[in-house]
Amino acid sequence: MLSLVQAQHHLKDKAGDSGEAELLLPDEFARYFRLHVETVRRWIRTRRIQALKVGRSWRIPASELTRVSKEGDRKSTRLNSSHIP
């Protein structure tokens, strides 16, 4: 298990950026996408989104918001283009 400070350092080292990585709780991530928190927890379990266990709870890097948003945009573009006659 990582402490919050260790988790932030781990994410910063992994991302290679100079600032501190912002970490979100699963319910914060869920609110952003208007998802149920259990959906976010399932995504964590299935590794659809990156997360770190801090104590007994999970933290999701804010960079996952951007990645998941872009992934959703690509899927909706594919779906829309497939319906064009």
N, C-alpha and C positions, 0 to 999 in steps of 0.2 A: 504494500500500500504506500502511496505517496502522500506527503503533506501538500497543502495547496501551493506553498512556495516551491517545493520540488517539482510539482506538476507544471507550474508556470515556467520554470527553468527548462524542464524537459521539452515543453512545446516550443519555447524560444530557440533552444539549440536545434531542434528538429526543423523548425521553419527557417532558421538562419536569419531572422530579422533582429534588429537592434532594440526594439521596444518590448515591453512585457506583453505576453499573449493574454487576451481577454478570454475568460472561461465562463461558460453559461451553464446554468442548471438545466436539466431536461425539460422542466416546465416552462422555462424562459424560451428555449428553443421551440417547444410545441406552440407557444403563444404566437411566435413570429410567423409560423407557417399555418396557424389555425388547425393544428393537429391535436389529437388526444395524447396526453403524456405517455400512455402505454404504447402508442405507436412509436414514439421516440425511443422508449426503452427497448422495444423490439428491434428497432434499427441499430441500436447500440449492441444488443446481443448478437445480431446477425452480421455485425461489422459493416453495415451500410454507411454509418457515420463513425468518424473517429471520436473516441472519448477516453478519458482517463478516470480511473477509480481513485477517489480521494477520500480516505476513511471509508465510510459506508455508502457514500454517494458518488455519483458520476458527474464529471465536468466535461463540457463539449467546447472545443476551441471555436471562437467566433468566426474563424476562417471557414468552418463547415457551413455557416449560413450562406456564404457566397458560393461555395462549391455546390451545395444542394440546390440553390436558386438557379445556377447555370445549368445543372443537370435537368431540372424541371423545364427550363426554357427549351432545351434541346428536344426533350420528349414531346412537348406541346407543339413545337414546330414540325416534328416528324408526323405527329398525328394529323395536324391540319393539312399538311401537304399530301398525305395519303388519301384525303377525301376529295381532292381536286380531280374532276373527270378528265 
